[in-house]
Amino acid sequence: QEDNDLAGGRLARRRRARMASLLRKIPLPPLVLPVVGAVGAIVVLLRAKEALFPGDDSGFSKQVKAYKRCNRCSKKGVKVRCHKCRRAWYCSKQCLKVALDLELCECQ
């Protein structure tokens, strides 16, 4: 068992090293990495703010939900997530039920 764990660890390290070497070979435009890093930093800061100040009504997840739309009727400000796929959002339980009946959900 221990030999298999060691072999699996070596294999995983080799795969990571191979993936890293392949990624180094891909030419990226000069602004891609700074922009991706800046966006990631903003998301981290917003989530940290939400964790530090939980009573604040302008939370990051609430702002994200405000821009999402219902999968069935396209209303803004969704509240209900599909209990099957957990990807689709709906404005109400009725919309979710109708979408599941009509097979509009992403999970069907």
C-alpha positions in Angstrom: 0.0 0.0 0.0 2.8 2.4 0.9 4.6 1.7 -2.4 1.4 2.5 -4.3 1.0 5.8 -2.4 4.6 6.8 -3.2 4.3 5.8 -6.8 1.0 7.8 -7.1 2.7 10.8 -5.5 5.6 10.5 -8.0 3.2 10.2 -10.9 1.2 13.3 -9.7 4.5 15.3 -9.4 5.5 14.3 -12.9 2.2 15.3 -14.3 2.3 18.7 -12.5 5.8 19.2 -13.8 4.8 18.3 -17.4 1.8 20.6 -17.2 4.0 23.4 -15.9 6.5 22.9 -18.7 3.7 22.9 -21.3 2.2 26.1 -19.9 5.5 27.8 -20.1 5.6 27.1 -23.8 2.3 28.8 -24.5 2.9 32.4 -25.5 0.7 34.8 -23.6 0.0 38.5 -24.5 1.9 40.7 -22.1 -1.2 42.0 -20.3 -2.9 38.7 -19.6 -1.1 37.8 -16.4 -1.4 41.2 -14.7 -5.1 41.5 -15.6 -5.9 37.9 -14.3 -3.9 38.6 -11.1 -5.7 41.9 -10.6 -9.1 40.3 -11.0 -8.2 37.5 -8.7 -7.0 40.0 -6.1 -10.2 42.0 -6.3 -12.3 38.8 -5.8 -10.2 37.8 -2.8 -10.5 41.3 -1.3 -14.3 41.3 -1.7 -14.7 37.9 -0.1 -12.4 38.9 2.7 -14.5 42.1 3.3 -17.7 39.9 3.3 -16.1 37.6 5.9 -14.9 40.4 8.1 -18.1 42.4 8.0 -20.9 39.9 7.8 -23.7 42.4 8.6 -22.8 44.6 5.6 -25.7 44.5 3.1 -23.4 45.1 0.1 -21.8 41.6 0.3 -20.1 40.2 -2.7 -22.3 37.2 -3.0 -25.4 39.4 -2.8 -24.1 41.6 -5.6 -23.4 38.6 -7.7 -26.9 37.2 -7.2 -28.3 40.6 -8.1 -26.8 40.3 -11.6 -27.9 36.6 -12.1 -31.1 36.0 -13.9 -33.8 33.4 -13.6 -33.2 30.4 -15.9 -36.9 30.4 -16.8 -38.3 33.9 -16.9 -35.0 36.0 -16.9 -35.9 38.1 -13.9 -33.0 39.7 -12.0 -32.4 39.0 -8.3 -32.6 35.2 -8.2 -33.2 33.5 -4.8 -33.6 29.7 -5.5 -30.9 27.3 -6.8 -31.8 24.1 -8.6 -31.5 21.2 -6.0 -30.4 18.8 -8.7 -27.5 20.4 -10.6 -26.8 23.4 -8.2 -25.9 25.5 -11.3 -29.2 26.9 -12.4 -30.9 29.8 -10.5 -34.6 30.7 -10.4 -36.5 33.6 -9.0 -39.0 31.4 -7.1 -39.8 27.9 -6.2 -42.7 28.0 -8.7 -40.3 28.9 -11.5 -38.0 26.0 -10.5 -40.9 23.6 -10.5 -42.2 24.7 -13.9 -38.7 24.6 -15.3 -38.2 21.0 -14.0 -41.6 20.0 -15.4 -40.7 21.5 -18.8 -37.1 20.2 -18.7 -35.6 23.6 -19.0 -33.1 23.1 -16.3 -29.4 22.6 -17.2 -29.3 19.3 -15.4 -31.9 17.6 -17.7 
